[in-house]
Amino acid sequence: MHEIEKLEKEWRRYKSKKRAPLLIALSVAIFFAGGYLALQNSGTTFDALDVKNEYLKKSGDEAPKNHSAKDIYESERDSLNESEEKTENITRAESTIVQKEKPSSADTPKQPLVPEESEKSVVLNPDTDFLDSISSTKSNNKPQKHAKAAESVKHERVSKKAAPVKKSDDTQNGEKMAANEDENVKVSTLQIKSSKTNNTLEYLIGRFNEKRDPKLASYIAQSYYKKGNYNEAARWSVIANSLDPSSEESWLTFARSKAKMGQKEDAIKALKVYLNQYSSKKVKSFLHSLEAGR
Amino acid sequence: MSRYRQLQNIFIDRIEVNQYIGLDTSILFYNKLLESIRKPLKMILLYGRPGTGKSVLINKIYHDAKDKRNVFLISTPIQKEEEFIKKLYSFILPESTIPEDLTYNRFIDICNALKEKKHVTVLLDEAQLYPSGMMEKIRLISDTRVIKFVVSLHKTEKEDLIAKEHFQSRIWETIELKNGTIHDTRMYIQKKLIHHNYFEIANMFSNSNIRLIHRFTKGNYREINKLMFTLFEIYDYYETNKPSKISDTKIKNKYIEMSALKLGYIHA
């Protein structure tokens, strides 16, 4: 081989050697950038809420899988501990009532409670029942209205009859509920549920005020949305979005709430703004459905 | 002979008057040295790293001033004292009158006799090669003011010391030559090519090429010559064997890097 050709070969080696650190640096930078983006995405999306949503849709009693959702759940449980301690009999009665009221929910695969976790599941029952009721409002407004109407009627009945119930202690309540007919039992159950739900949201809002966690804000927004309070849902979506603008769920909840309030244009505008910066199949499909229904 | 082989010849390192390239800095040094020669000084020290253009400058000065100002050049150091003295004698008096028993002391006597009557300038290139004893005698000869010495030497720490020891009290003028800047490197290459009517080759060198050449050679003219010689050697090979690999309009940095590899400036 000619000397110059050897030199050319040597030059190739020199170039590859010279480029190697650059390539390594570049690949490391890409790796870290990818990792950073992945972390950011995992931090901004509402995986936890998704899990929670699935969990809410599938069954109200299943334990949450995500940390944040778990935290929320535990916090809810803490807030409810007092009433749990007091109303062991009530919760027993309640669980039986739930079974009576919702035989279909017992068919879900995760519904049956593990005996060791019976206490926890009993603790969680009231809240998830509430969420079930919310989910039913989401799927169909009529039953919600019906339920609300029924609730108000029952509430009136309770207010008439409730004096002994309110005044009586927990054991008395339990005895009464066990002894009463189905209607009476349902009334007492509704009373317990509504009070616990309010406490939970209040607790979550209090917790949010302390921690300013965008996930929590989004969760509150979703809770309001499911409850049918779309104005509050939109407001909390804005709060969640101000803390984490990349959050898909906050944009979706905002748009859904706006759509529910009849402000489809605002909803579409918001979704388009989001899609200008991020890509999301979920948002796209919702946008299409909104535009189709316009 | 191919075009690139002819170009190689331009960059063969040799000390000739026509090798002198009038760069801004070299013109400045040239004028400064000429001005110093006009002054009534005993010694002038011209120093710098090898390849900074000392020898070319000294040759240029000699070429331009020999007839007007009694300037003489000893380009290669004369190691034997007797020969050296005889050479100096020939600069101030006719060679035919050199006494056979000319010693250093006798030469000093002759110089003292010629004081105020004769003035010559002797350019000593590569003065670092003179033994220190000889340098001491050169210093004493300069004291007679008949012979003014322009001492050109490489700059090293050791040689700096020699210069200080021997000439400190007598040197009135010091000129330090340095490596060229990027601008000097560009001007050096282009002027050299244009001087030999290779205008189109001069235009083939981009700023990027010049920066690369300057990076490898650090602006040292001897190194630039070596690199350019090797570059055109590579071009000559490709022109003869693989003409499609070279362009007629620009120089590839690849071939400059290959030249640098060959010369050991960089390593694979």
Interface residues (C-beta under 8 A of the other chain):
Chain A: H2 I4 L7 E8 E10 W11 R13 Y14 K15 K17
Chain B: I234 Y237 Y238 N241 K254 E257 M258 L261 K262 I266 H267 A268
